[in-house]
Amino acid sequence: MHKVRIWDPSTRLGHWLLVASFAVAWLTAEPESWRLVHARAGYAMLAVIAFRVIWGFAGTRHARFTAFVYSPRAVVAYAAGLIRGSPRHYAGHNPAGSWSIYLLLGLGAASCLTGVLDYESWGGERIGDVHNALSIAMLAVAALHVAGVGVSSVAHRENLIAAMVTGMKRGATAESIARGEGRSGAIVLAVCVALAMLLA
């Protein structure tokens, strides 16, 4: 195997925008004077999640949900391989990483939607507690995801963080996407963010 293009520019941009928007939202949850910044970060995060769901159906080969649907048995097998020091290599998302992505998207969407209800005072007194619990759960999953990336990077001797910056990973030539493929996703992402900012 050699370095091939796996992640398209839109997938990478969406990934880092999700990281940034969640970080800003988390850091501005308190005090009340940061409420508007917190809300805008939450709307931006919801926009990125909406893009990622769309891109999960219309995106490039490795970004599509069909490319990383794995059973619990596959997750256990991959984790066992990590423990043995000989995990199976995947050009796209590995089984453990795929589950964390689904959890992050689900928790992120739920956190954003409950945040909107709380911000607009539509959900009653308890919706804020639900929003906080979902946000904490998302932070926990994100921490596990980062830890998994670190462990997998060491096990595979491959910098997975750099791969999400450059788009390049080890793989077979047949697994590569074409140069520039997926750039149209930037338009979808921009539209999602623009609509979210209009609503914010």
N, C-alpha and C positions, 0 to 999 in steps of 0.2 A: 504494500500500500504506500501511497505518497499523498502529499497535500493536494486536496481538491476543493472546489468551491461548494459548500454545503448550505450556508445561510445567506439568503438574499438580503439586500440593503434594508428593505422594509421590515423584515423580521428582526434584524439587529436594532434598527432605530426604535421599533416598537418595544423591544425588550428593555432598552436603556431608558426610554421615556417612562415605562411602567415603574422601573426602579426609582427614578428621580421623583415622579409624582407621588409615589407611596412614601418615600423618605420625607418629602416636604410636608405631606399631609400629616404624617406621624409627628414630626417635629413642631408643627404649628397647632396641634390639638389643644394646647393650653399656652398662654392665657386667652381669655375671651377677646382681647384686642387683636388677636391673630385669626379670628373666626373667618373673615372674608378670604384670607390667603389659604386657610385650611380648606374652605369650601371650593375654591377655584382649583386647588390641587386635586381634590376629590373628583371634581367634574372632569379634569384632565385625565385622571386615572380611569374613570369610567369610559371615556372616549377611546383610550388605548385598548382597554379590554374589549370594547365593541369592535374595534379594528381587528384585534387578534382573533376574535370569533369569526369574523368575515373572512379573514386571511386563512383561517383553519379549513375553510371550504374552497376558497378561490385562489389560494396562494401557491407558492412553488412546492415542488415535490416533498421536501423534508419538513416544510411548515404546515402541511395539511394534517388534520387530525387522523386521517386514515393511515398516515405514516407512523404514528406512534400510539397505536391501540394495543396494549399488552395485558395479559391476564395476570392475576395475583401470582400464579405459579412462575411466570416469567420474571416478575419482580423478585421473588424469593431466590430464583436461580441466579439472577444477576447479583444480588446481595451476597449469596454464598460464594460466587466467583470472586467478589471483592475481598471477602474474608480470606479466601485461599490465596489471594494475590494473583489470580489469573482470570479476571472477568472477561466476558465476551465483548469485543469492540463493536460499537454501532456508529455508523457514519452520522446518523441523525441523533434524535433523543434516545437514550437508553431507557429500559423499562422503569427504573426508579425515578429518573428525571421526568418521564412522561406523566407519572402519577402526581408529582409535585406541581407540574404545570396545570393540570386539570384542577387541582385543589386551589392553586393560587388564583386562577381565573374565576372559579366559583366563589371562593371566599372574598376575592376582590370585588366582584360584582355585587354580592350581598352586602358587603361593607359600604360600598358606594351608595347603593339604593337606600339602605337604612339611614345613611348619613344625609341623603337628600330629604327623606321624611322628617328627620330630626331638625335639620336646618330650616325647613319650611314649617315646622311645628304641626305636621300632619299626622304623626304616628303615636301621639300620646306620650306619657311620661317615661314609659319603659323602653321606648325605641332607642333612646340614647344609650342605655345599658347594653342592648343587643348590638348596636353599632360598635361600641367599645369592645365587646367580647369577640366579635367577628374580626376586628382589626388586630387584636392580640393574637388570635388564632392564625391570621395571615402572616403576622410577623414571625410566629413560631415556625410555620411551614417554610417561610422564606429563609430563616436561619438554617433549617435542615437542608434546604435546597443548596445553599451556599456551602455548607459542610460537605454535602454529597459531591458537589462540583470539585471541591478540594481533594477529597478522597479519590474520586475517579481520575482527576488530573494526574495524581501521583501513580495510581495503579496502571494507567494507560501511557504514562510518560508523555502526556500531551496537555498543553495549556488550554483548558476549555474556556476560560475567561477570555483569553486572546482570540479564540475561535469565534466568540460572539462579537468581537470587534472587527476582525478581518474577514470573517465568513469562511475561513479556510480550516479544514480538518483533514486528518488522515482518512483515506478511503480509496476505493477502487475508482478508476476512471469513469466507469459506467454510472457511478453514484453521484457524479458531479452535476451541478446545474450550470447553465450557460452564463457567461459573463453578462452582467446587466439584467439578467432575468429577475423579474419581481420588482423592478423599479416602479412600475405602475402602482404598486401598493402604497407608495408614498402619497399618492393623490387620495386614496381611500383614507389613509391615516389623517391627512390634513383636513379632509371633509369632516371626519368624526370629531377631531379636536375643535374645529371651527364651530360645529353645531353645539358641542358641549359648552364652549365659552359663551355662546349666545344665550344658552339656558342658565348659565351660572349667575 
